[in-house]
Structures are given as C-alpha cells and as structure tokens.
Amino acid sequence: MSSQNRQSDLALYRLFQLISPSLPIGGFTYSQGLEWAVEAQWISDRTSMQDWLENMLMNSVATLELPILERYDQALKNNNQQQLIALSELLYSSRETKELRAEEKQRGKALYTLLKQLDVYHDSFDYADSEPNQLLGLCVAAQHWNIGIEQLKQGYLWSWAENLIMAGVKLVPLGQTDGQRSLIQLSERFPQALDRANSIEDWMIGSFTPSISIASSLHETQYTRLFRS
C-alpha cells in the first residue's frame, strides 16, 4: 500500500472518530425540539418523525450548517480571522431559541476542550469576540487530520441524523429496526441536501424551520424531559 493511500485511510478513520456517538461532546443529549414535538403529538410514528427530520435537513442543515462548514474551511485555509468571527456570529444568531444557542455553545466548548487535549489547536478557539461552536471545531480537526471538506460534510450529515433518530427511537418510541429504516431513508436525501448546500450563496445562508423553533422554545419549560436544554 502506498504512503498516499495510508494517509487517505487514516484521514477516513479520523472522520469516523469525529462523527462517532462516543465522541465526548454530548451530542446524544440533545433533541433539538423533537422531545416536545413528541409530547405535543406532532410526531407519533416513524413516518411523522422522518417528515420532521427531512424538513430540518432541507431547510436548516442544507442551508445553514453545510454552507458554513464550507466557508469555515476556506477561511481557515486563508487564515482569515475576520471571516471566522463573522461566520461564528452568523451561525450563533441563526439559532432562534435560547435552547439552541446554549447547545451550540456547550457542544463547541466541549469539542474545543477535547481537541486541545488531543493536541489539535487553532487560535480561533480562543477568540474573545466569537461564540464557540461545533462546526468550527470540526473544520479545525478536519484540516489537522487531512479530512476533505466533502467528506466532512458527509460525516456531519450522518452524525446529525444518527443522533436525532436515536433520540426519536427513545421518545416516540420506535423499535431499533424502525430506527435503522429511518436512517436508510433519511440518508437517501443526503445527496439532494449536499447539492442544495452547494447552491447557497452567502446572502442565502440561514434556516427556516418555524415548527422546530417553536418546539425548541417550548421544550425549555417542558415539565418532564430526557434531553437537555
């Protein structure tokens, strides 16, 4: 095996590590409004859960997270501090509820701390005038470990879907087989989401998911909860 192939394989393994549910940044502890949607019976079975997640995929993940990952990657390559800060502000301001903003900061801080302990560091981790977030940490790690941006976006999609579907399996509840069916069907939309992300211009970056914002805000005061605010 050539040295280039070994490096490519190693980058792929590092991607698996970044998107693993065992990565200690707490991704599995959030439901992003899904818990309240189940409580309100907006979601009651596998079909309604898939509809909910497909809406989130096409109108938030594809139009906000994926385009910001792409732009973070370029800003890091160009060492553009101003752009990194602007992107962080855009991402944080696009989180429409207190709960979603808290999740962004908590996951970002946890990932920054972990990466520093793994000897992966960038000055952006300590910018005083920007909020920490997971996407920037993922891009820093990807560049450190030579993970291509397209691979990173694919991995991010899988991690996002797996975490929320496993939350749905617990909450609806669904069986494990239905959870796997949902992963298969939702991931079939990933190529469309990636194509949409590639067509998003700077002025178009954002999300439009009113039902998810309502569910997230009401989840903040939900009486009994399995998932964090």
MIRO-645373 format. One record per residue: x, y, z of N, C-alpha, C in turn; residue number from 1; residue in three letters. Coordinates in steps of 0.2 Angstrom, whole numbers. Example, Ala and Ser with C-alpha at 12.3 -4.5 7.8 and 13.67 -1.06 7.14 Angstrom:
<atoms>
[[66 -28 39] [62 -22 39] [66 -16 39] 1 ALA];
[[64 -11 35] [68 -5 36] [64 0 39] 2 SER];
</atoms>
This chain:
<atoms>
[[4 -6 0] [0 0 0] [4 6 0] 1 MET];
[[3 11 -4] [7 17 -5] [6 22 1] 2 SER];
[[11 26 2] [10 31 8] [4 35 7] 3 SER];
[[2 37 1] [-4 41 0] [-10 38 2] 4 GLN];
[[-11 31 0] [-16 28 2] [-17 27 9] 5 ASN];
[[-11 26 13] [-12 25 20] [-14 32 23] 6 ARG];
[[-12 37 21] [-14 44 23] [-21 45 22] 7 GLN];
[[-24 43 16] [-31 43 15] [-35 39 20] 8 SER];
[[-33 33 21] [-36 28 25] [-36 31 32] 9 ASP];
[[-31 34 35] [-30 37 41] [-35 43 42] 10 LEU];
[[-35 47 37] [-40 53 37] [-47 50 38] 11 ALA];
[[-49 45 34] [-55 42 35] [-57 39 42] 12 LEU];
[[-52 36 45] [-53 34 52] [-54 40 57] 13 TYR];
[[-50 45 55] [-51 51 60] [-58 54 59] 14 ARG];
[[-61 54 53] [-68 56 52] [-72 52 56] 15 LEU];
[[-71 45 55] [-76 41 59] [-76 43 67] 16 PHE];
[[-70 44 69] [-69 46 76] [-73 53 78] 17 GLN];
[[-72 57 73] [-76 64 74] [-83 63 74] 18 LEU];
[[-86 59 70] [-93 58 70] [-96 53 74] 19 ILE];
[[-92 49 78] [-94 44 82] [-98 46 88] 20 SER];
[[-104 43 90] [-108 45 96] [-104 45 102] 21 PRO];
[[-98 41 102] [-94 41 108] [-89 47 109] 22 SER];
[[-89 51 104] [-85 57 105] [-88 61 111] 23 LEU];
[[-84 63 116] [-87 66 122] [-89 73 122] 24 PRO];
[[-93 75 117] [-96 82 117] [-103 82 118] 25 ILE];
[[-106 77 120] [-113 77 122] [-119 77 117] 26 GLY];
[[-117 76 110] [-122 76 105] [-128 72 106] 27 GLY];
[[-127 67 110] [-133 62 111] [-138 65 116] 28 PHE];
[[-136 70 119] [-140 73 125] [-145 78 123] 29 THR];
[[-145 80 116] [-150 85 114] [-155 82 109] 30 TYR];
[[-161 85 109] [-166 83 104] [-168 88 99] 31 SER];
[[-166 94 100] [-167 100 96] [-175 101 94] 32 GLN];
[[-179 100 100] [-186 101 99] [-190 95 98] 33 GLY];
[[-187 89 96] [-190 83 95] [-194 81 101] 34 LEU];
[[-191 82 107] [-195 79 113] [-201 82 114] 35 GLU];
[[-202 89 113] [-208 92 114] [-213 91 108] 36 TRP];
[[-210 90 102] [-215 88 96] [-218 81 98] 37 ALA];
[[-214 77 101] [-217 70 103] [-223 71 108] 38 VAL];
[[-221 75 113] [-226 77 118] [-232 80 116] 39 GLU];
[[-231 84 111] [-237 88 108] [-241 83 103] 40 ALA];
[[-238 77 101] [-241 73 96] [-240 75 89] 41 GLN];
[[-236 80 88] [-234 82 81] [-230 76 78] 42 TRP];
[[-227 72 82] [-223 66 80] [-226 60 84] 43 ILE];
[[-228 55 80] [-231 50 84] [-229 43 81] 44 SER];
[[-225 43 75] [-223 37 72] [-217 38 68] 45 ASP];
[[-215 33 64] [-209 33 60] [-210 38 55] 46 ARG];
[[-216 38 51] [-217 42 46] [-217 50 48] 47 THR];
[[-220 51 53] [-220 58 55] [-213 61 58] 48 SER];
[[-210 56 61] [-203 58 63] [-198 59 57] 49 MET];
[[-199 55 52] [-195 56 46] [-197 63 42] 50 GLN];
[[-203 64 42] [-205 71 39] [-202 77 43] 51 ASP];
[[-202 76 49] [-199 81 53] [-192 82 52] 52 TRP];
[[-188 77 52] [-181 77 51] [-179 79 43] 53 LEU];
[[-183 77 39] [-182 79 32] [-183 87 31] 54 GLU];
[[-188 89 34] [-189 97 34] [-183 100 37] 55 ASN];
[[-180 98 43] [-174 100 46] [-168 100 41] 56 MET];
[[-168 94 38] [-162 93 34] [-162 98 28] 57 LEU];
[[-167 99 25] [-168 103 19] [-168 110 20] 58 MET];
[[-171 112 26] [-172 119 27] [-168 122 33] 59 ASN];
[[-163 118 35] [-159 121 40] [-152 118 39] 60 SER];
[[-151 111 39] [-144 108 39] [-141 110 32] 61 VAL];
[[-145 109 27] [-143 111 20] [-142 118 18] 62 ALA];
[[-145 122 22] [-145 129 20] [-141 134 25] 63 THR];
[[-139 130 31] [-135 134 36] [-129 130 38] 64 LEU];
[[-129 124 41] [-123 121 43] [-119 119 38] 65 GLU];
[[-121 116 32] [-116 114 27] [-113 120 24] 66 LEU];
[[-117 125 22] [-113 131 19] [-108 134 24] 67 PRO];
[[-110 134 30] [-105 137 35] [-99 133 35] 68 ILE];
[[-100 126 35] [-94 122 35] [-89 123 30] 69 LEU];
[[-92 124 24] [-88 125 18] [-84 132 18] 70 GLU];
[[-88 137 21] [-84 143 22] [-79 144 27] 71 ARG];
[[-81 140 33] [-76 139 38] [-69 136 35] 72 TYR];
[[-70 131 31] [-64 128 28] [-60 133 24] 73 ASP];
[[-63 137 20] [-59 142 16] [-56 147 20] 74 GLN];
[[-60 149 25] [-57 154 30] [-51 152 34] 75 ALA];
[[-51 146 36] [-46 143 39] [-40 142 35] 76 LEU];
[[-41 140 28] [-35 139 24] [-32 146 22] 77 LYS];
[[-36 151 22] [-34 158 21] [-32 162 27] 78 ASN];
[[-32 159 33] [-31 162 39] [-34 168 40] 79 ASN];
[[-41 168 38] [-45 175 38] [-49 175 45] 80 ASN];
[[-46 178 50] [-49 179 56] [-55 182 56] 81 GLN];
[[-56 188 52] [-62 192 52] [-68 187 49] 82 GLN];
[[-66 183 44] [-71 179 41] [-74 174 46] 83 GLN];
[[-69 171 50] [-70 166 55] [-75 169 60] 84 LEU];
[[-74 175 63] [-78 178 68] [-85 179 65] 85 ILE];
[[-85 182 59] [-92 183 56] [-96 177 55] 86 ALA];
[[-93 172 53] [-96 165 52] [-99 163 58] 87 LEU];
[[-95 163 64] [-97 161 70] [-103 165 73] 88 SER];
[[-103 172 71] [-108 176 73] [-115 174 69] 89 GLU];
[[-114 173 63] [-120 171 59] [-123 165 61] 90 LEU];
[[-119 160 63] [-121 153 65] [-125 154 72] 91 LEU];
[[-122 158 76] [-125 159 83] [-132 163 82] 92 TYR];
[[-132 168 78] [-138 172 78] [-143 168 74] 93 SER];
[[-142 163 70] [-146 159 67] [-150 154 71] 94 SER];
[[-147 153 77] [-150 148 82] [-156 152 85] 95 ARG];
[[-162 151 84] [-168 155 86] [-170 155 93] 96 GLU];
[[-168 150 97] [-170 149 103] [-165 149 108] 97 THR];
[[-166 150 115] [-161 150 120] [-158 143 120] 98 LYS];
[[-162 138 120] [-160 131 120] [-155 130 114] 99 GLU];
[[-157 132 108] [-152 130 103] [-146 134 103] 100 LEU];
[[-146 140 106] [-140 144 107] [-135 141 112] 101 ARG];
[[-139 138 118] [-135 135 123] [-132 129 120] 102 ALA];
[[-135 125 116] [-132 119 114] [-126 120 109] 103 GLU];
[[-127 125 105] [-121 127 101] [-115 129 105] 104 GLU];
[[-116 133 110] [-110 135 114] [-107 129 118] 105 LYS];
[[-112 125 121] [-110 119 125] [-106 114 121] 106 GLN];
[[-108 112 115] [-105 107 111] [-99 110 108] 107 ARG];
[[-99 117 107] [-92 120 104] [-87 120 110] 108 GLY];
[[-89 122 116] [-84 122 121] [-81 115 122] 109 LYS];
[[-86 110 122] [-83 103 124] [-79 101 118] 110 ALA];
[[-80 102 112] [-76 100 107] [-69 104 107] 111 LEU];
[[-69 110 108] [-63 114 108] [-58 111 114] 112 TYR];
[[-61 109 120] [-58 106 125] [-55 100 123] 113 THR];
[[-59 96 120] [-56 89 118] [-51 90 113] 114 LEU];
[[-51 94 108] [-46 94 103] [-40 97 106] 115 LEU];
[[-40 102 110] [-34 104 114] [-30 98 117] 116 LYS];
[[-34 94 121] [-31 88 124] [-28 83 119] 117 GLN];
[[-31 83 113] [-28 79 108] [-23 82 104] 118 LEU];
[[-20 88 106] [-15 92 103] [-17 95 96] 119 ASP];
[[-24 96 95] [-26 99 89] [-29 106 92] 120 VAL];
[[-26 112 89] [-27 118 91] [-27 123 86] 121 TYR];
[[-31 128 86] [-31 134 82] [-33 140 86] 122 HIS];
[[-30 146 84] [-31 152 88] [-38 154 89] 123 ASP];
[[-42 152 84] [-50 153 84] [-53 151 90] 124 SER];
[[-50 145 93] [-53 143 99] [-53 148 105] 125 PHE];
[[-49 153 105] [-48 157 110] [-50 165 108] 126 ASP];
[[-54 165 102] [-56 172 100] [-61 174 106] 127 TYR];
[[-60 180 108] [-64 183 114] [-71 185 111] 128 ALA];
[[-71 187 105] [-77 191 102] [-81 186 97] 129 ASP];
[[-81 179 98] [-85 175 95] [-87 169 99] 130 SER];
[[-93 167 98] [-95 161 102] [-93 154 100] 131 GLU];
[[-91 150 104] [-89 143 102] [-94 139 99] 132 PRO];
[[-92 135 94] [-97 131 91] [-94 125 88] 133 ASN];
[[-98 120 87] [-95 113 85] [-93 113 78] 134 GLN];
[[-96 117 73] [-94 117 66] [-87 119 65] 135 LEU];
[[-85 125 69] [-78 127 68] [-73 122 71] 136 LEU];
[[-75 119 76] [-70 114 79] [-69 108 74] 137 GLY];
[[-75 106 71] [-74 100 66] [-70 102 60] 138 LEU];
[[-70 108 58] [-66 110 52] [-59 111 54] 139 CYS];
[[-57 113 60] [-50 113 63] [-48 106 63] 140 VAL];
[[-52 102 66] [-49 95 66] [-48 92 59] 141 ALA];
[[-53 93 55] [-53 90 48] [-46 93 45] 142 ALA];
[[-45 99 45] [-39 101 42] [-32 98 45] 143 GLN];
[[-32 98 52] [-27 95 55] [-26 87 53] 144 HIS];
[[-31 84 52] [-31 77 50] [-32 75 43] 145 TRP];
[[-31 81 39] [-32 80 31] [-38 77 29] 146 ASN];
[[-44 78 32] [-50 76 30] [-53 81 25] 147 ILE];
[[-55 79 19] [-58 84 14] [-64 87 17] 148 GLY];
[[-66 92 14] [-72 96 16] [-78 92 14] 149 ILE];
[[-78 89 8] [-84 85 6] [-85 79 10] 150 GLU];
[[-79 76 12] [-80 70 17] [-83 73 24] 151 GLN];
[[-80 78 26] [-83 81 32] [-90 82 32] 152 LEU];
[[-92 85 27] [-100 87 26] [-104 80 26] 153 LYS];
[[-101 75 23] [-105 69 23] [-105 66 30] 154 GLN];
[[-99 66 33] [-99 64 40] [-104 68 45] 155 GLY];
[[-104 74 44] [-108 78 48] [-115 76 47] 156 TYR];
[[-117 75 41] [-124 73 40] [-126 67 43] 157 LEU];
[[-121 62 43] [-123 56 46] [-123 56 54] 158 TRP];
[[-119 60 57] [-119 61 64] [-125 65 66] 159 SER];
[[-127 70 62] [-133 73 64] [-139 69 64] 160 TRP];
[[-140 65 58] [-146 61 58] [-146 55 63] 161 ALA];
[[-140 52 64] [-140 47 69] [-142 49 76] 162 GLU];
[[-139 55 78] [-141 57 85] [-148 58 85] 163 ASN];
[[-151 62 81] [-159 63 81] [-163 57 80] 164 LEU];
[[-161 53 76] [-165 47 75] [-165 42 81] 165 ILE];
[[-159 42 84] [-159 38 91] [-163 41 96] 166 MET];
[[-163 48 96] [-167 51 101] [-175 50 99] 167 ALA];
[[-176 49 93] [-183 48 91] [-185 41 93] 168 GLY];
[[-180 36 92] [-182 29 94] [-184 29 102] 169 VAL];
[[-180 33 106] [-182 33 113] [-189 36 115] 170 LYS];
[[-190 42 111] [-195 46 113] [-202 44 110] 171 LEU];
[[-202 41 104] [-209 40 101] [-213 35 104] 172 VAL];
[[-211 29 106] [-205 26 105] [-205 22 98] 173 PRO];
[[-199 20 96] [-199 16 90] [-194 10 91] 174 LEU];
[[-195 5 88] [-190 -1 88] [-184 1 85] 175 GLY];
[[-179 -3 87] [-172 -2 84] [-172 -3 76] 176 GLN];
[[-176 -8 74] [-176 -9 67] [-179 -3 63] 177 THR];
[[-185 0 66] [-188 6 63] [-183 12 63] 178 ASP];
[[-178 12 68] [-173 17 68] [-168 16 62] 179 GLY];
[[-167 10 61] [-162 9 55] [-165 10 49] 180 GLN];
[[-172 9 48] [-176 10 42] [-176 18 41] 181 ARG];
[[-176 22 46] [-176 29 46] [-170 32 44] 182 SER];
[[-164 29 46] [-158 31 44] [-157 30 37] 183 LEU];
[[-159 24 34] [-158 22 27] [-162 27 23] 184 ILE];
[[-168 29 25] [-172 33 21] [-170 40 21] 185 GLN];
[[-168 42 27] [-166 49 28] [-159 50 24] 186 LEU];
[[-155 46 24] [-148 46 21] [-149 46 14] 187 SER];
[[-154 44 11] [-156 44 4] [-157 51 1] 188 GLU];
[[-158 56 6] [-159 63 4] [-153 67 5] 189 ARG];
[[-148 64 7] [-141 67 8] [-138 70 2] 190 PHE];
[[-138 66 -4] [-136 69 -10] [-139 76 -12] 191 PRO];
[[-146 76 -11] [-150 82 -13] [-148 87 -8] 192 GLN];
[[-147 86 -1] [-145 91 3] [-139 94 2] 193 ALA];
[[-134 90 0] [-127 92 -2] [-128 97 -8] 194 LEU];
[[-132 95 -13] [-132 99 -19] [-136 105 -18] 195 ASP];
[[-140 105 -13] [-144 112 -11] [-139 116 -8] 196 ARG];
[[-135 113 -3] [-130 117 0] [-125 120 -4] 197 ALA];
[[-123 117 -10] [-118 120 -14] [-121 125 -18] 198 ASN];
[[-127 126 -19] [-131 131 -22] [-132 138 -18] 199 SER];
[[-131 137 -11] [-132 143 -7] [-127 148 -7] 200 ILE];
[[-129 154 -9] [-125 160 -9] [-124 163 -2] 201 GLU];
[[-119 167 -1] [-118 170 6] [-124 173 8] 202 ASP];
[[-128 177 4] [-134 180 7] [-140 176 9] 203 TRP];
[[-139 169 6] [-145 165 7] [-144 160 13] 204 MET];
[[-138 161 17] [-137 156 22] [-141 158 28] 205 ILE];
[[-145 153 30] [-149 153 36] [-154 147 36] 206 GLY];
[[-158 147 41] [-163 142 41] [-170 145 42] 207 SER];
[[-175 141 40] [-182 142 40] [-186 136 42] 208 PHE];
[[-186 135 49] [-190 129 52] [-194 132 58] 209 THR];
[[-199 135 57] [-203 138 62] [-206 133 67] 210 PRO];
[[-208 127 65] [-211 122 69] [-205 120 74] 211 SER];
[[-199 119 71] [-193 117 76] [-192 122 81] 212 ILE];
[[-192 128 79] [-190 134 83] [-196 134 89] 213 SER];
[[-202 133 87] [-207 133 92] [-206 127 97] 214 ILE];
[[-205 121 94] [-204 115 98] [-198 116 103] 215 ALA];
[[-193 119 101] [-187 120 105] [-188 125 110] 216 SER];
[[-192 130 109] [-193 135 114] [-198 133 119] 217 SER];
[[-202 129 117] [-207 126 122] [-204 120 126] 218 LEU];
[[-199 117 123] [-195 112 127] [-191 114 133] 219 HIS];
[[-189 121 132] [-186 124 138] [-189 123 144] 220 GLU];
[[-196 123 144] [-200 123 150] [-204 117 151] 221 THR];
[[-203 112 147] [-207 106 147] [-206 103 154] 222 GLN];
[[-211 100 156] [-211 98 163] [-207 92 165] 223 TYR];
[[-207 87 160] [-203 81 161] [-199 80 155] 224 THR];
[[-192 79 155] [-188 79 149] [-182 74 150] 225 ARG];
[[-181 70 145] [-175 66 144] [-169 70 142] 226 LEU];
[[-170 75 138] [-165 78 134] [-163 85 137] 227 PHE];
[[-157 88 136] [-155 94 139] [-158 100 135] 228 ARG];
[[-158 106 139] [-159 112 136] [-152 116 136] 229 SER];
</atoms>
